[in-house]
Amino acid sequence: MGAASGHLVLVVGPSGAGKDSVMMGAREILKGDGSVVFPRRFVTRLSTPDVEDHVSMTEMEFALAVAEGAFALWWRAHGNSYGIGSFIESHLDSGATVVVNCSRASIADACERFPNVAVAEITASEEVLVARIVARGRETADQARERVLRKVPDYPGGVHVEKIVNDGPLSDAVTRFCSLLTGLKNGEVRKPVPVNAETVEPLRAP
């Protein structure tokens, strides 16, 4: 692959942070801008378009795709396999900003493969994260807190990380995220200004 001129934006963050909600909001605002691309992920679980409209694959289909080099990035998490199609390389080569929801553990691999990588870390306070996880009805408060406090890998040295605190109105986080994307597209890398409002709005589960 030649030197890509576009930016690859990796969206990461803890469970309950609202990553999918922020991405869906930004995608709606930027839907008329062909220079910002939100490719669907390939995942070995059923698709739920109201949360994330991904391409479902069986484990065997996924393994074959890996062997054929069909993914620019792929990883395992939470008992499933996740992949980003290699077609993003053509978008990056054309100068587009490509936005993907990925695992924090895959950032180093992305930085080795692509020259212009930025990380958008969507997060929220511990209390808000725990409350959102518990509201899903699948974990107790203690289990949710254990998940929130789980240690995560450090970021690779030199990668640009923008933290967006999403425990206020969703529109604030979406605006901040869109600002990052348009800033990268226009060649502007501004100092992060976190959004952190007092009130909390209920979000759809990420």
Residue pairs with C-beta under 8 A, 6 or more apart in sequence:
1 89
1 93
2 93
3 115
4 89
4 92
4 93
4 114
4 115
4 116
5 92
5 93
5 94
5 95
5 116
6 91
6 92
6 93
6 94
6 95
6 96
6 97
6 98
6 116
7 92
7 97
7 98
7 116
7 117
7 118
7 184
7 185
8 88
8 92
8 98
8 100
8 110
8 114
8 116
8 117
8 118
9 97
9 98
9 99
9 100
9 117
9 118
9 119
9 120
9 180
9 181
9 184
10 100
10 102
10 106
10 107
10 110
10 117
10 118
10 119
10 120
11 19
11 22
11 23
11 99
11 100
11 101
11 102
11 119
11 120
11 122
12 19
12 101
12 102
12 103
12 104
12 107
12 119
12 120
12 121
12 122
13 19
13 121
13 122
13 123
13 206
14 123
14 124
14 129
14 147
14 148
14 152
15 129
15 133
15 147
15 148
15 206
16 124
16 128
16 129
16 130
16 131
16 132
16 133
16 144
16 148
16 205
16 206
17 122
17 123
17 124
17 129
17 166
17 206
18 122
18 124
18 132
18 166
18 170
18 173
18 203
18 204
18 206
19 101
19 122
19 206
20 51
20 52
20 101
20 204
20 205
20 206
21 166
21 170
21 203
21 204
21 206
22 122
22 164
22 166
22 170
22 173
22 174
22 177
23 38
23 99
23 101
23 177
25 170
25 171
25 173
25 174
25 177
26 38
26 99
26 174
26 177
26 178
26 181
27 38
29 174
29 178
30 36
30 178
30 181
30 182
34 96
35 95
35 96
35 97
35 185
36 96
36 97
36 99
36 181
36 182
36 185
37 88
37 91
37 96
37 97
37 98
37 99
38 99
38 100
39 84
39 85
39 87
39 88
39 91
39 98
39 100
40 53
40 54
40 55
41 52
41 54
41 55
41 82
41 83
41 84
41 100
41 101
42 54
42 55
42 57
42 62
42 65
42 71
42 82
42 83
42 84
42 85
43 54
43 55
43 56
43 57
43 80
43 81
43 82
43 83
44 56
44 57
44 58
44 59
44 62
44 80
44 81
44 82
45 56
45 80
46 56
47 53
47 54
47 55
47 56
50 204
51 204
51 205
51 206
52 101
57 65
57 81
57 83
59 81
62 74
62 81
62 83
65 71
65 83
66 74
66 83
69 86
70 83
70 85
70 86
71 83
71 84
71 85
71 86
72 84
72 85
72 86
72 88
72 89
72 113
73 83
73 84
73 100
73 102
73 106
73 109
73 110
73 113
74 81
74 82
74 83
74 84
74 106
75 81
75 82
75 102
75 103
75 105
75 106
76 82
77 103
77 105
82 102
82 103
84 100
84 102
88 98
88 100
91 98
92 98
92 114
92 116
97 181
97 184
97 185
99 181
102 110
104 152
104 153
104 155
105 153
107 117
107 119
107 153
107 155
107 156
107 159
108 156
110 117
111 117
111 156
111 158
111 159
117 159
117 160
118 159
118 160
118 161
118 162
118 180
118 184
118 189
119 155
119 159
119 160
119 161
119 162
120 162
120 164
120 177
120 180
121 161
121 162
121 163
121 164
122 164
122 166
122 173
122 177
123 129
123 163
123 164
123 165
123 166
124 132
124 165
124 166
124 167
125 165
125 167
126 145
126 148
126 149
128 167
128 200
129 144
129 148
130 141
130 144
130 145
130 148
132 203
132 205
133 139
133 144
133 147
133 148
134 140
134 141
134 144
135 202
135 205
136 205
139 147
155 161
160 189
161 192
162 180
162 192
163 192
163 194
164 173
164 176
164 177
164 180
164 194
164 195
165 173
165 194
165 195
165 196
166 172
166 173
166 195
166 203
167 196
167 197
167 200
168 195
168 196
168 197
168 198
168 199
168 200
168 201
169 197
169 199
169 201
170 201
170 203
172 195
172 197
173 195
175 195
176 193
176 194
176 195
179 190
183 189
183 190
